[in-house]
Amino acid sequence: MKAQVCRNFGSIENLNYLDTPDPTPKNDEILIKVRAIGVNFADSLLIQGKYQASPPLPFVPGTEASGEIIALGTNCKKYKVGDRVYGYNQAFGAFAEKVVFKEKIVSRLPENLSFDEGAALLAATGTAHHALRQKANLKENETLVVLGAAGGTGSAAVQIGKAIGARVIAACSSDSKLDFAKSLGADECINYSNEDLRTSIRNLTNGKGADVIYDTIGGDAFDASTRAITWNGRLLVVGFASGRIPQFPVNLALVKGFSIVGVFWGTFIEAEPELYENNRIELQQWLANDIVKPKVNQRFHLENCVDALKYISNRKVLGKVVLNP
Ligand SMILES: NC(=O)c1ccc[n+]([C@@H]2O[C@H](COP(=O)([O-])OP(=O)(O)OC[C@H]3O[C@@H](n4cnc5c(N)ncnc54)[C@H](OP(=O)(O)O)[C@@H]3O)[C@@H](O)[C@H]2O)c1
């Protein structure tokens, strides 16, 4: 099969599009003929050696894909060959024509979703779902601010925030990104290229501050968020797309009585499988009813994976980018 192979950590340009051996499913794994692959901000970090995990070289990057099942491990009983599914592999391997997933992290692709939409789902939507349900315990009528609201996981947080019944304030760097966030259901908008984030959040909450802030950006946006969150608020640390991991004076959390809550979906699905299964079931219901729907903004051929990664790191994405083999 063809796959994108990373032989050395460094520039994303170093990826090689090569013939590689097909993966073989272990007993608890399913082999998929890939129809679409989700591309994430973190894929570039991994290839550059800047991610939390560093797989042994060489490796095939990519974590999420959709397609048809072509083989099943001996312990896999839930699906059959030919089923349309989507899944996630923590050990990577998805930038390829075939990939293996553990059966427990595979879901049936709902009828109303395309392969592209299925591939765009798990990392972004799973993270937002876990963050807002388990980490923030977001409640109906609370105010949720989503930073980077037009990005992959930001756009999912807007949709899930609305599904839970929160009032959602989208914050982005351009009006066109804010229009996109509004189309997903955001109630209010902040353009942090020309507005002061802290002041705007306070103004939109009558001076009270947000109940929950979903921070995918870090840096200055995180700093502003610590000054714009209410008593008992939850500031969710999701990512650092700005490139700066913020330092935080903890006395602020004490004085203002809010929590800083770390979110790491990849560890959550392994560490808390029962809760993950609850989320999986809830997400399948939201998907079947069009309450949550991933928005695919750009498609690239698998061969042009580097262009897809650049599209994301150049801050162009609205929703998600997928690769098609
Ligand atoms: N903790 C977890 O489990 C988990 C899971 C998924 C993702 N993440 C992390 O969450 C972050 C966002 O991921 P994503 O897949 O949603 O990425 P994405 O689709 O590229 O969205 C990131 C957003 O960040 C904003 N941004 C601000 N400064 C940026 C910069 N210098 N370069 C690029 N974007 C910048 C952009 O929005 P504006 O232009 O509107 O500012 C962009 O839309 C990443 O750091 C990723 O690693 C963490």
The ligand as a Gaussian input file, in Angstrom:
#p B3LYP/6-31G(d) Opt

LIG

0 1
 N       -5.750000      18.088000      24.470000
 C       -6.215000      17.301000      23.513000
 O       -6.621000      16.162000      23.736000
 C       -6.252000      17.859000      22.120000
 C       -7.020000      17.276000      21.109000
 C       -7.107000      17.909000      19.857000
 C       -6.353000      19.050000      19.622000
 N       -5.562000      19.552000      20.612000
 C       -4.781000      20.776000      20.408000
 O       -5.678000      21.847000      20.211000
 C       -5.067000      22.817000      19.366000
 C       -6.010000      23.074000      18.200000
 O       -6.117000      21.897000      17.420000
 P       -7.011000      21.868000      16.110000
 O       -6.843000      20.550000      15.495000
 O       -8.369000      22.391000      16.406000
 O       -6.226000      22.964000      15.232000
 P       -6.755000      23.939000      14.082000
 O       -7.905000      23.314000      13.378000
 O       -5.570000      24.317000      13.296000
 O       -7.305000      25.197000      14.901000
 C       -6.446000      25.936000      15.702000
 C       -6.921000      27.370000      15.748000
 O       -5.977000      28.077000      16.544000
 C       -5.931000      29.420000      16.114000
 N       -4.544000      29.888000      16.155000
 C       -4.085000      30.893000      16.918000
 N       -2.783000      31.091000      16.728000
 C       -2.397000      30.208000      15.796000
 C       -1.155000      29.948000      15.173000
 N       -0.057000      30.635000      15.486000
 N       -1.107000      28.972000      14.271000
 C       -2.197000      28.243000      13.968000
 N       -3.417000      28.444000      14.532000
 C       -3.504000      29.431000      15.439000
 C       -6.528000      29.484000      14.720000
 O       -7.725000      30.237000      14.834000
 P       -7.739000      31.817000      14.651000
 O       -7.073000      32.138000      13.338000
 O       -9.164000      32.132000      14.680000
 O       -6.967000      32.369000      15.832000
 C       -6.913000      28.048000      14.389000
 O       -8.193000      27.970000      13.804000
 C       -3.708000      22.250000      18.952000
 O       -2.717000      22.789000      19.805000
 C       -3.873000      20.758000      19.195000
 O       -2.637000      20.127000      19.430000
 C       -5.499000      18.987000      21.837000

